[in-house]
């Protein structure tokens, strides 16, 4: 109903419904949404959704065959903002890592410098004592 323009409140603007949680007894439906814009636009969207809630509840009641229509509660979905923040931090870390790699070459491995026990060098690995014989009773 929101995406098809059934609600003619200009304050709603562009929103995305992210999920709906309904209580097991079907008394309450929490509708989570996100919207574009600054905090002022977010408050305007919240007020517009509160104004539209009775209309939306009537519409849900006419479309669903339920004894009791659930109360609609609109909540701004903070998880999308948190996900965006995490993605930005990861992007920054990858960018910082690539800058470090471009500035300083990777150090040579100490294993490559030591040929001890390397079959390619032709030397056998060092001998280690076998302690299996110590367990005799």
BAGU-45556 format. One record per atom (N, C-alpha, C, O): residue number from 1; atom name; x negated, y negated, z negated. Coordinates in Angstrom, 2 decimals. Example, Ala and Ser with C-alpha at 12.3 -4.5 7.8 and 13.67 -1.06 7.14 Angstrom:
<recs>
REC fipa lokol       u       v       w
REC    1     N  -13.19    5.69   -7.80
REC    1    CA  -12.30    4.50   -7.80
REC    1     C  -13.20    3.30   -7.80
REC    1     O  -14.24    3.32   -8.46
REC    2     N  -12.85    2.25   -7.08
REC    2    CA  -13.67    1.06   -7.14
REC    2     C  -12.90   -0.03   -7.87
REC    2     O  -13.41   -1.14   -8.04
</recs>
This chain:
<recs>
REC fipa lokol       u       v       w
REC    1     N   -0.82    1.19    0.00
REC    1    CA    0.00    0.00    0.00
REC    1     C   -0.87   -1.26    0.00
REC    1     O   -0.53   -2.27    0.62
REC    2     N   -1.98   -1.18   -0.71
REC    2    CA   -2.87   -2.34   -0.74
REC    2     C   -3.58   -2.52    0.60
REC    2     O   -3.73   -3.65    1.07
REC    3     N   -4.00   -1.42    1.21
REC    3    CA   -4.74   -1.53    2.46
REC    3     C   -3.84   -1.84    3.65
REC    3     O   -4.30   -2.41    4.64
REC    4     N   -2.55   -1.49    3.57
REC    4    CA   -1.62   -1.74    4.68
REC    4     C   -0.97   -3.11    4.62
REC    4     O   -0.18   -3.46    5.51
REC    5     N   -1.28   -3.87    3.62
REC    5    CA   -0.73   -5.22    3.54
REC    5     C    0.67   -5.29    2.98
REC    5     O    1.37   -6.28    3.18
REC    6     N    1.11   -4.25    2.27
REC    6    CA    2.43   -4.26    1.64
REC    6     C    2.49   -5.32    0.56
REC    6     O    3.53   -5.95    0.35
REC    7     N    1.38   -5.52   -0.12
REC    7    CA    1.28   -6.55   -1.15
REC    7     C    0.78   -7.82   -0.48
REC    7     O   -0.30   -7.83    0.11
REC    8     N    1.58   -8.89   -0.57
REC    8    CA    1.25  -10.13    0.14
REC    8     C    0.65  -11.19   -0.78
REC    8     O    0.92  -12.38   -0.61
REC    9     N   -0.16  -10.77   -1.73
REC    9    CA   -0.81  -11.72   -2.64
REC    9     C   -2.17  -12.06   -2.07
REC    9     O   -3.01  -11.18   -1.94
REC   10     N   -2.41  -13.33   -1.73
REC   10    CA   -3.71  -13.70   -1.15
REC   10     C   -4.86  -13.57   -2.13
REC   10     O   -6.02  -13.55   -1.71
REC   11     N   -4.59  -13.48   -3.43
REC   11    CA   -5.64  -13.35   -4.42
REC   11     C   -6.29  -11.99   -4.44
REC   11     O   -7.40  -11.84   -4.96
REC   12     N   -5.63  -11.00   -3.87
REC   12    CA   -6.19   -9.64   -3.90
REC   12     C   -7.40   -9.55   -3.00
REC   12     O   -8.41   -8.96   -3.40
REC   13     N   -7.35  -10.10   -1.83
REC   13    CA   -8.52  -10.11   -0.96
REC   13     C   -8.95   -8.72   -0.55
REC   13     O   -8.13   -7.82   -0.41
REC   14     N  -10.25   -8.57   -0.34
REC   14    CA  -10.80   -7.29    0.12
REC   14     C  -11.24   -6.47   -1.07
REC   14     O  -12.22   -6.81   -1.74
REC   15     N  -10.52   -5.38   -1.34
REC   15    CA  -10.91   -4.49   -2.43
REC   15     C  -11.04   -3.07   -1.89
REC   15     O  -10.47   -2.72   -0.85
REC   16     N  -11.79   -2.27   -2.62
REC   16    CA  -11.94   -0.86   -2.31
REC   16     C  -11.55   -0.07   -3.55
REC   16     O  -12.10   -0.29   -4.63
REC   17     N  -10.61    0.84   -3.39
REC   17    CA  -10.24    1.71   -4.50
REC   17     C  -11.25    2.85   -4.55
REC   17     O  -11.44    3.55   -3.55
REC   18     N  -11.89    3.03   -5.70
REC   18    CA  -12.94    4.03   -5.81
REC   18     C  -12.44    5.35   -6.38
REC   18     O  -12.89    6.42   -5.97
REC   19     N  -11.51    5.30   -7.33
REC   19    CA  -10.94    6.53   -7.88
REC   19     C   -9.70    6.19   -8.69
REC   19     O   -9.47    5.05   -9.07
REC   20     N   -8.92    7.23   -8.95
REC   20    CA   -7.73    7.10   -9.80
REC   20     C   -7.77    8.24  -10.80
REC   20     O   -7.91    9.40  -10.41
REC   21     N   -7.65    7.91  -12.06
REC   21    CA   -7.61    8.93  -13.11
REC   21     C   -6.21    8.90  -13.72
REC   21     O   -5.73    7.86  -14.18
REC   22     N   -5.56   10.05  -13.71
REC   22    CA   -4.22   10.17  -14.26
REC   22     C   -4.30   11.03  -15.50
REC   22     O   -4.94   12.08  -15.49
REC   23     N   -3.64   10.60  -16.56
REC   23    CA   -3.62   11.38  -17.79
REC   23     C   -2.86   12.68  -17.54
REC   23     O   -2.01   12.74  -16.65
REC   24     N   -3.15   13.72  -18.31
REC   24    CA   -2.49   15.02  -18.09
REC   24     C   -0.96   14.95  -18.19
REC   24     O   -0.26   15.72  -17.53
REC   25     N   -0.44   14.05  -19.01
REC   25    CA    1.01   13.93  -19.14
REC   25     C    1.64   13.00  -18.10
REC   25     O    2.84   12.74  -18.14
REC   26     N    0.83   12.50  -17.17
REC   26    CA    1.27   11.63  -16.08
REC   26     C    1.90   10.31  -16.57
REC   26     O    2.74    9.73  -15.88
REC   27     N    1.50    9.86  -17.74
REC   27    CA    2.04    8.62  -18.28
REC   27     C    1.24    7.40  -17.85
REC   27     O    1.78    6.29  -17.80
REC   28     N   -0.04    7.59  -17.54
REC   28    CA   -0.91    6.48  -17.22
REC   28     C   -1.81    6.83  -16.03
REC   28     O   -2.38    7.92  -15.98
REC   29     N   -1.92    5.91  -15.11
REC   29    CA   -2.83    6.08  -13.97
REC   29     C   -3.79    4.90  -13.98
REC   29     O   -3.39    3.75  -13.80
REC   30     N   -5.06    5.20  -14.20
REC   30    CA   -6.09    4.16  -14.16
REC   30     C   -6.65    4.12  -12.75
REC   30     O   -7.17    5.11  -12.23
REC   31     N   -6.53    2.96  -12.13
REC   31    CA   -6.99    2.77  -10.75
REC   31     C   -8.26    1.93  -10.81
REC   31     O   -8.24    0.78  -11.25
REC   32     N   -9.36    2.51  -10.35
REC   32    CA  -10.65    1.82  -10.36
REC   32     C  -10.89    1.23   -8.98
REC   32     O  -10.64    1.87   -7.95
REC   33     N  -11.38    0.00   -8.97
REC   33    CA  -11.59   -0.71   -7.70
REC   33     C  -12.87   -1.52   -7.76
REC   33     O  -13.40   -1.81   -8.84
REC   34     N  -13.36   -1.88   -6.58
REC   34    CA  -14.46   -2.82   -6.46
REC   34     C  -14.03   -3.91   -5.50
REC   34     O  -13.13   -3.72   -4.69
REC   35     N  -14.68   -5.04   -5.59
REC   35    CA  -14.37   -6.13   -4.68
REC   35     C  -15.65   -6.91   -4.39
REC   35     O  -16.59   -6.92   -5.18
REC   36     N  -15.63   -7.55   -3.26
REC   36    CA  -16.78   -8.38   -2.88
REC   36     C  -16.60   -9.77   -3.49
REC   36     O  -15.49  -10.22   -3.74
REC   37     N  -17.72  -10.41   -3.72
REC   37    CA  -17.66  -11.78   -4.20
REC   37     C  -18.30  -11.97   -5.56
REC   37     O  -18.80  -11.04   -6.18
REC   38     N  -18.25  -13.21   -5.99
REC   38    CA  -18.85  -13.59   -7.26
REC   38     C  -17.88  -13.28   -8.41
REC   38     O  -16.76  -12.83   -8.17
REC   39     N  -18.30  -13.51   -9.65
REC   39    CA  -17.43  -13.22  -10.79
REC   39     C  -16.10  -13.99  -10.75
REC   39     O  -15.08  -13.48  -11.23
REC   40     N  -16.09  -15.20  -10.19
REC   40    CA  -14.84  -15.95  -10.11
REC   40     C  -13.86  -15.24   -9.18
REC   40     O  -12.68  -15.12   -9.51
REC   41     N  -14.33  -14.76   -8.03
REC   41    CA  -13.47  -14.02   -7.11
REC   41     C  -13.00  -12.71   -7.75
REC   41     O  -11.88  -12.26   -7.51
REC   42     N  -13.86  -12.12   -8.55
REC   42    CA  -13.49  -10.88   -9.25
REC   42     C  -12.35  -11.14  -10.23
REC   42     O  -11.43  -10.33  -10.32
REC   43     N  -12.40  -12.25  -10.96
REC   43    CA  -11.33  -12.59  -11.90
REC   43     C  -10.02  -12.88  -11.16
REC   43     O   -8.95  -12.49  -11.62
REC   44     N  -10.12  -13.55  -10.01
REC   44    CA   -8.92  -13.83   -9.21
REC   44     C   -8.28  -12.54   -8.71
REC   44     O   -7.06  -12.40   -8.72
REC   45     N   -9.11  -11.60   -8.29
REC   45    CA   -8.60  -10.31   -7.83
REC   45     C   -7.92   -9.57   -8.98
REC   45     O   -6.87   -8.97   -8.80
REC   46     N   -8.53   -9.62  -10.15
REC   46    CA   -7.95   -8.96  -11.32
REC   46     C   -6.58   -9.55  -11.66
REC   46     O   -5.64   -8.81  -11.94
REC   47     N   -6.47  -10.87  -11.64
REC   47    CA   -5.19  -11.52  -11.92
REC   47     C   -4.15  -11.16  -10.87
REC   47     O   -2.99  -10.92  -11.20
REC   48     N   -4.56  -11.13   -9.61
REC   48    CA   -3.62  -10.79   -8.54
REC   48     C   -3.13   -9.35   -8.67
REC   48     O   -1.96   -9.07   -8.44
REC   49     N   -4.02   -8.44   -9.05
REC   49    CA   -3.60   -7.06   -9.24
REC   49     C   -2.64   -6.93  -10.42
REC   49     O   -1.71   -6.12  -10.38
REC   50     N   -2.86   -7.71  -11.47
REC   50    CA   -1.93   -7.69  -12.61
REC   50     C   -0.55   -8.21  -12.19
REC   50     O    0.47   -7.68  -12.63
REC   51     N   -0.54   -9.25  -11.34
REC   51    CA    0.75   -9.76  -10.86
REC   51     C    1.46   -8.74   -9.98
REC   51     O    2.68   -8.65   -9.99
REC   52     N    0.69   -7.97   -9.21
REC   52    CA    1.26   -7.01   -8.27
REC   52     C    1.61   -5.67   -8.92
REC   52     O    2.28   -4.85   -8.29
REC   53     N    1.18   -5.43  -10.15
REC   53    CA    1.39   -4.13  -10.79
REC   53     C    2.86   -3.72  -10.87
REC   53     O    3.16   -2.58  -10.52
REC   54     N    3.80   -4.58  -11.30
REC   54    CA    5.20   -4.14  -11.34
REC   54     C    5.74   -3.75   -9.95
REC   54     O    6.46   -2.76   -9.82
REC   55     N    5.38   -4.52   -8.94
REC   55    CA    5.81   -4.19   -7.58
REC   55     C    5.24   -2.85   -7.15
REC   55     O    5.95   -2.01   -6.60
REC   56     N    3.95   -2.64   -7.39
REC   56    CA    3.31   -1.38   -7.02
REC   56     C    3.91   -0.19   -7.77
REC   56     O    4.07    0.89   -7.20
REC   57     N    4.24   -0.39   -9.04
REC   57    CA    4.85    0.68   -9.82
REC   57     C    6.22    1.06   -9.23
REC   57     O    6.54    2.24   -9.13
REC   58     N    7.02    0.07   -8.84
REC   58    CA    8.31    0.35   -8.20
REC   58     C    8.12    1.12   -6.90
REC   58     O    8.85    2.06   -6.60
REC   59     N    7.11    0.71   -6.12
REC   59    CA    6.84    1.38   -4.85
REC   59     C    6.41    2.83   -5.07
REC   59     O    6.85    3.73   -4.35
REC   60     N    5.56    3.06   -6.05
REC   60    CA    5.13    4.42   -6.37
REC   60     C    6.34    5.24   -6.82
REC   60     O    6.47    6.40   -6.44
REC   61     N    7.22    4.63   -7.62
REC   61    CA    8.41    5.33   -8.10
REC   61     C    9.35    5.74   -6.98
REC   61     O    9.97    6.80   -7.06
REC   62     N    9.47    4.93   -5.95
REC   62    CA   10.35    5.29   -4.84
REC   62     C    9.73    6.34   -3.93
REC   62     O   10.45    7.09   -3.27
REC   63     N    8.41    6.41   -3.89
REC   63    CA    7.74    7.35   -2.99
REC   63     C    7.46    8.71   -3.63
REC   63     O    7.38    9.71   -2.93
REC   64     N    7.32    8.75   -4.94
REC   64    CA    7.04   10.01   -5.64
REC   64     C    8.29   10.48   -6.37
REC   64     O    9.05    9.68   -6.91
REC   65     N    8.49   11.75   -6.37
REC   65    CA    9.65   12.33   -7.06
REC   65     C    9.21   12.78   -8.46
REC   65     O    8.98   13.97   -8.70
REC   66     N    9.12   11.82   -9.37
REC   66    CA    8.72   12.10  -10.74
REC   66     C    9.82   11.62  -11.68
REC   66     O   10.54   10.66  -11.37
REC   67     N    9.95   12.27  -12.82
REC   67    CA   10.94   11.82  -13.81
REC   67     C   10.54   10.46  -14.37
REC   67     O   11.39    9.60  -14.63
REC   68     N    9.26   10.30  -14.54
REC   68    CA    8.78    9.04  -15.12
REC   68     C    7.59    8.56  -14.29
REC   68     O    6.67    9.32  -14.02
REC   69     N    7.63    7.32  -13.89
REC   69    CA    6.56    6.74  -13.09
REC   69     C    5.43    6.33  -14.03
REC   69     O    5.68    5.67  -15.04
REC   70     N    4.19    6.70  -13.72
REC   70    CA    3.09    6.34  -14.62
REC   70     C    2.84    4.83  -14.64
REC   70     O    3.07    4.13  -13.66
REC   71     N    2.37    4.37  -15.76
REC   71    CA    1.93    2.98  -15.88
REC   71     C    0.66    2.85  -15.05
REC   71     O   -0.20    3.73  -15.07
REC   72     N    0.54    1.75  -14.34
REC   72    CA   -0.66    1.50  -13.54
REC   72     C   -1.57    0.54  -14.28
REC   72     O   -1.14   -0.51  -14.76
REC   73     N   -2.82    0.93  -14.37
REC   73    CA   -3.81    0.09  -15.04
REC   73     C   -4.99   -0.06  -14.09
REC   73     O   -5.65    0.92  -13.75
REC   74     N   -5.25   -1.29  -13.66
REC   74    CA   -6.35   -1.55  -12.74
REC   74     C   -7.59   -1.93  -13.53
REC   74     O   -7.55   -2.78  -14.42
REC   75     N   -8.71   -1.27  -13.19
REC   75    CA   -9.98   -1.56  -13.85
REC   75     C  -11.06   -1.74  -12.79
REC   75     O  -11.12   -1.00  -11.81
REC   76     N  -11.89   -2.74  -13.01
REC   76    CA  -13.02   -2.96  -12.11
REC   76     C  -14.03   -1.85  -12.32
REC   76     O  -14.40   -1.56  -13.46
REC   77     N  -14.49   -1.24  -11.25
REC   77    CA  -15.43   -0.12  -11.33
REC   77     C  -16.86   -0.64  -11.40
REC   77     O  -17.42   -1.10  -10.40
REC   78     N  -17.43   -0.57  -12.58
REC   78    CA  -18.80   -1.04  -12.81
REC   78     C  -19.84   -0.08  -12.25
REC   78     O  -20.98   -0.48  -12.01
REC   79     N  -19.47    1.17  -12.04
REC   79    CA  -20.45    2.17  -11.63
REC   79     C  -21.06    1.84  -10.27
REC   79     O  -22.23    2.15  -10.03
REC   80     N  -20.30    1.23   -9.38
REC   80    CA  -20.83    0.88   -8.06
REC   80     C  -21.95   -0.16   -8.20
REC   80     O  -22.98   -0.07   -7.53
REC   81     N  -21.75   -1.13   -9.06
REC   81    CA  -22.79   -2.13   -9.31
REC   81     C  -24.04   -1.51   -9.91
REC   81     O  -25.16   -1.90   -9.57
REC   82     N  -23.85   -0.54  -10.82
REC   82    CA  -24.99    0.14  -11.43
REC   82     C  -25.74    0.96  -10.37
REC   82     O  -26.98    1.00  -10.37
REC   83     N  -25.00    1.60   -9.49
REC   83    CA  -25.64    2.37   -8.42
REC   83     C  -26.44    1.46   -7.50
REC   83     O  -27.56    1.79   -7.09
REC   84     N  -25.88    0.31   -7.18
REC   84    CA  -26.61   -0.65   -6.34
REC   84     C  -27.89   -1.11   -7.02
REC   84     O  -28.93   -1.24   -6.37
REC   85     N  -27.82   -1.34   -8.31
REC   85    CA  -29.00   -1.78   -9.06
REC   85     C  -30.08   -0.69   -9.06
REC   85     O  -31.26   -1.00   -8.88
REC   86     N  -29.68    0.56   -9.25
REC   86    CA  -30.64    1.66   -9.25
REC   86     C  -31.28    1.80   -7.87
REC   86     O  -32.49    2.00   -7.77
REC   87     N  -30.47    1.68   -6.82
REC   87    CA  -31.02    1.76   -5.47
REC   87     C  -32.02    0.64   -5.20
REC   87     O  -33.04    0.86   -4.55
REC   88     N  -31.73   -0.55   -5.69
REC   88    CA  -32.63   -1.68   -5.50
REC   88     C  -33.95   -1.45   -6.23
REC   88     O  -35.01   -1.74   -5.70
REC   89     N  -33.88   -0.93   -7.46
REC   89    CA  -35.10   -0.63   -8.21
REC   89     C  -35.93    0.42   -7.49
REC   89     O  -37.15    0.30   -7.40
REC   90     N  -35.27    1.46   -6.97
REC   90    CA  -36.00    2.50   -6.23
REC   90     C  -36.64    1.94   -4.97
REC   90     O  -37.78    2.27   -4.65
REC   91     N  -35.91    1.07   -4.25
REC   91    CA  -36.48    0.44   -3.05
REC   91     C  -37.70   -0.38   -3.41
REC   91     O  -38.71   -0.34   -2.71
REC   92     N  -37.62   -1.14   -4.51
REC   92    CA  -38.75   -1.97   -4.94
REC   92     C  -39.96   -1.10   -5.31
REC   92     O  -41.09   -1.43   -4.98
REC   93     N  -39.70    0.03   -5.98
REC   93    CA  -40.80    0.92   -6.35
REC   93     C  -41.46    1.51   -5.12
REC   93     O  -42.68    1.59   -5.05
REC   94     N  -40.66    1.93   -4.13
REC   94    CA  -41.24    2.49   -2.90
REC   94     C  -42.04    1.43   -2.15
REC   94     O  -43.11    1.73   -1.60
REC   95     N  -41.53    0.21   -2.14
REC   95    CA  -42.25   -0.87   -1.45
REC   95     C  -43.57   -1.17   -2.16
REC   95     O  -44.60   -1.36   -1.51
REC   96     N  -43.53   -1.21   -3.48
REC   96    CA  -44.75   -1.46   -4.26
REC   96     C  -45.76   -0.34   -4.06
REC   96     O  -46.96   -0.58   -3.95
REC   97     N  -45.26    0.90   -4.01
REC   97    CA  -46.14    2.04   -3.80
REC   97     C  -46.79    2.00   -2.41
REC   97     O  -47.98    2.30   -2.27
REC   98     N  -46.03    1.63   -1.41
REC   98    CA  -46.60    1.57   -0.06
REC   98     C  -47.60    0.42    0.06
REC   98     O  -48.58    0.53    0.80
REC   99     N  -47.37   -0.68   -0.66
REC   99    CA  -48.34   -1.78   -0.65
REC   99     C  -49.64   -1.35   -1.32
REC   99     O  -50.72   -1.70   -0.86
REC  100     N  -49.53   -0.61   -2.41
REC  100    CA  -50.74   -0.12   -3.09
REC  100     C  -51.52    0.82   -2.19
REC  100     O  -52.75    0.76   -2.13
REC  101     N  -50.81    1.69   -1.48
REC  101    CA  -51.48    2.65   -0.60
REC  101     C  -52.16    1.93    0.56
REC  101     O  -53.21    2.38    1.02
REC  102     N  -51.59    0.84    1.03
REC  102    CA  -52.18    0.10    2.14
REC  102     C  -53.42   -0.68    1.69
REC  102     O  -54.35   -0.86    2.47
REC  103     N  -53.44   -1.14    0.45
REC  103    CA  -54.55   -1.94   -0.06
REC  103     C  -55.75   -1.08   -0.41
REC  103     O  -56.88   -1.40   -0.04
REC  104     N  -55.53    0.04   -1.13
REC  104    CA  -56.65    0.87   -1.56
REC  104     C  -56.49    2.27   -0.99
REC  104     O  -55.42    2.86   -1.10
REC  105     N  -57.56    2.82   -0.37
REC  105    CA  -57.48    4.18    0.16
REC  105     C  -57.41    5.18   -0.99
REC  105     O  -57.84    4.89   -2.10
REC  106     N  -56.87    6.34   -0.71
REC  106    CA  -56.74    7.38   -1.73
REC  106     C  -58.13    7.90   -2.11
REC  106     O  -58.95    8.12   -1.22
REC  107     N  -58.40    8.11   -3.40
REC  107    CA  -59.71    8.64   -3.81
REC  107     C  -59.84   10.09   -3.38
REC  107     O  -58.85   10.83   -3.30
REC  108     N  -61.13   10.49   -3.10
REC  108    CA  -61.36   11.86   -2.68
REC  108     C  -61.17   12.80   -3.86
REC  108     O  -61.44   12.44   -5.00
REC  109     N  -60.71   13.96   -3.57
REC  109    CA  -60.44   14.95   -4.61
REC  109     C  -61.76   15.48   -5.16
REC  109     O  -62.70   15.69   -4.40
REC  110     N  -61.84   15.68   -6.46
REC  110    CA  -63.06   16.21   -7.07
REC  110     C  -63.23   17.69   -6.73
REC  110     O  -64.35   18.20   -6.76
REC  111     N  -62.14   18.37   -6.40
REC  111    CA  -62.24   19.79   -6.01
REC  111     C  -62.95   19.92   -4.68
REC  111     O  -63.65   20.91   -4.45
REC  112     N  -62.78   18.96   -3.80
REC  112    CA  -63.44   19.02   -2.49
REC  112     C  -64.94   18.79   -2.65
REC  112     O  -65.73   19.33   -1.87
REC  113     N  -65.34   18.01   -3.63
REC  113    CA  -66.76   17.72   -3.84
REC  113     C  -67.47   18.93   -4.44
REC  113     O  -68.66   19.12   -4.20
REC  114     N  -66.76   19.73   -5.21
REC  114    CA  -67.36   20.91   -5.83
REC  114     C  -67.03   22.13   -5.01
REC  114     O  -65.86   22.45   -4.81
REC  115     N  -68.06   22.82   -4.52
REC  115    CA  -67.86   24.00   -3.70
REC  115     C  -67.96   25.28   -4.52
REC  115     O  -68.01   26.38   -3.96
REC  116     N  -67.98   25.17   -5.86
REC  116    CA  -68.16   26.33   -6.70
REC  116     C  -66.95   27.24   -6.57
REC  116     O  -65.82   26.82   -6.81
REC  117     N  -67.17   28.45   -6.21
REC  117    CA  -66.10   29.42   -6.09
REC  117     C  -65.29   29.27   -4.83
REC  117     O  -64.22   29.87   -4.70
REC  118     N  -65.78   28.49   -3.90
REC  118    CA  -65.06   28.26   -2.65
REC  118     C  -65.49   29.32   -1.65
REC  118     O  -66.68   29.41   -1.34
REC  119     N  -64.56   30.12   -1.13
REC  119    CA  -64.95   31.16   -0.17
REC  119     C  -65.59   30.58    1.08
REC  119     O  -66.40   31.25    1.72
REC  120     N  -65.24   29.37    1.45
REC  120    CA  -65.81   28.76    2.65
REC  120     C  -67.29   28.44    2.45
REC  120     O  -68.04   28.38    3.43
REC  121     N  -67.73   28.23    1.22
REC  121    CA  -69.13   27.89    0.97
REC  121     C  -70.02   29.13    0.95
REC  121     O  -71.24   29.01    1.04
REC  122     N  -69.43   30.32    0.83
REC  122    CA  -70.20   31.54    0.83
REC  122     C  -70.64   31.98   -0.55
REC  122     O  -71.22   33.06   -0.68
REC  123     N  -70.39   31.19   -1.59
REC  123    CA  -70.78   31.56   -2.94
REC  123     C  -69.64   32.30   -3.62
REC  123     O  -68.48   31.94   -3.43
REC  124     N  -69.95   33.31   -4.40
REC  124    CA  -68.89   34.03   -5.13
REC  124     C  -68.43   33.19   -6.32
REC  124     O  -69.17   32.33   -6.80
REC  125     N  -67.23   33.45   -6.79
REC  125    CA  -66.76   32.70   -7.96
REC  125     C  -67.56   33.09   -9.18
REC  125     O  -68.12   34.19   -9.22
REC  126     N  -67.64   32.22  -10.19
REC  126    CA  -68.41   32.55  -11.39
REC  126     C  -67.81   33.75  -12.11
REC  126     O  -66.60   33.97  -12.09
REC  127     N  -68.69   34.54  -12.76
REC  127    CA  -68.25   35.72  -13.49
REC  127     C  -67.68   35.31  -14.83
REC  127     O  -68.17   34.40  -15.50
REC  128     N  -66.64   36.01  -15.19
REC  128    CA  -66.02   35.76  -16.48
REC  128     C  -66.02   37.07  -17.25
REC  128     O  -65.84   38.14  -16.67
REC  129     N  -66.23   37.00  -18.56
REC  129    CA  -66.26   38.24  -19.34
REC  129     C  -64.88   38.88  -19.37
REC  129     O  -63.86   38.20  -19.42
REC  130     N  -64.88   40.21  -19.35
REC  130    CA  -63.65   40.97  -19.43
REC  130     C  -63.47   41.42  -20.87
REC  130     O  -64.29   42.19  -21.38
REC  131     N  -62.43   40.95  -21.52
REC  131    CA  -62.21   41.24  -22.93
REC  131     C  -61.29   42.43  -23.15
REC  131     O  -60.87   42.67  -24.28
REC  132     N  -60.97   43.18  -22.10
REC  132    CA  -60.07   44.31  -22.24
REC  132     C  -60.69   45.43  -23.06
REC  132     O  -59.96   46.21  -23.69
REC  133     N  -62.01   45.54  -23.08
REC  133    CA  -62.67   46.62  -23.78
REC  133     C  -62.72   46.39  -25.29
REC  133     O  -63.02   47.32  -26.04
REC  134     N  -62.43   45.17  -25.75
REC  134    CA  -62.51   44.83  -27.17
REC  134     C  -61.35   45.40  -27.96
REC  134     O  -61.41   45.38  -29.19
REC  135     N  -60.31   45.91  -27.31
REC  135    CA  -59.11   46.37  -28.03
REC  135     C  -59.19   47.85  -28.41
REC  135     O  -58.17   48.42  -28.79
REC  136     N  -60.37   48.49  -28.32
REC  136    CA  -60.49   49.90  -28.67
REC  136     C  -60.40   50.10  -30.17
REC  136     O  -60.97   49.32  -30.94
REC  137     N  -59.69   51.13  -30.59
REC  137    CA  -59.55   51.40  -32.03
REC  137     C  -60.32   52.62  -32.42
REC  137     O  -60.32   53.00  -33.59
</recs>
